């Protein structure tokens, strides 16, 4: 794979990086998503249903690999879990890995970020899990969930925003919608959930002169060889 994205829960990647991954697929890149849990701790959907929704969403985005490790969200930080993730990274050999930002309101997102960072680092060491050839990830990107951060860059998703929203809406168990009788089907979900994601994409797109954008952070700066790449998105 060229890019492998990880989510703590089945809809995290779609909400935060779905437009970017969809655009990458259209650019001819091989893209995968691995969800660490089935989100079974939430009040809003049984695990098997959420996995089914995630597979439908992957088809919308054209994702080549979609897998759920079904880890326990209450016990992320184990060597066994780290080894499972190392094996996935070494199997798929991505140049770019996209993971949750380390600072977030949700404990599951924070714990997932720490676990994933450990696995990404250890995946490059040949003396760890010696039966699987090591692999060094070139770039680690962090997506924004609840807490805002100053982005390292914003990816233009104007051409794939509609596709992203269609993929996100595959997670019906997580949406606040009305049934045929006009009753809301999920009292645990904010009715403005979808509108909030659209507003965020619209705002970050506006800041770089496009209609919709997704923000990402990097722990270290990246290098460029041509200053003109900095002017691509500005009017």
HELIX and SHEET records of a PDB file:
HELIX    1   1 UNK A   12  UNK A   26  1                                  15    
HELIX    2   2 UNK A   47  UNK A   61  1                                  15    
HELIX    3   3 UNK A   73  UNK A   75  5                                   3    
HELIX    4   4 UNK A   79  UNK A   92  1                                  14    
HELIX    5   5 UNK A  107  UNK A  122  1                                  16    
HELIX    6   6 UNK A  161  UNK A  168  1                                   8    
HELIX    7   7 UNK A  172  UNK A  174  5                                   3    
HELIX    8   8 UNK A  193  UNK A  207  1                                  15    
HELIX    9   9 UNK A  227  UNK A  231  5                                   5    
SHEET    1   A 7 UNK A  65  UNK A  68  0                                        
SHEET    2   A 7 UNK A  31  UNK A  35  1                                        
SHEET    3   A 7 UNK A   3  UNK A   7  1                                        
SHEET    4   A 7 UNK A  96  UNK A 100  1                                        
SHEET    5   A 7 UNK A 139  UNK A 143  1                                        
SHEET    6   A 7 UNK A 213  UNK A 217 -1                                        
SHEET    7   A 7 UNK A 153  UNK A 156 -1                                        
END                                                                             
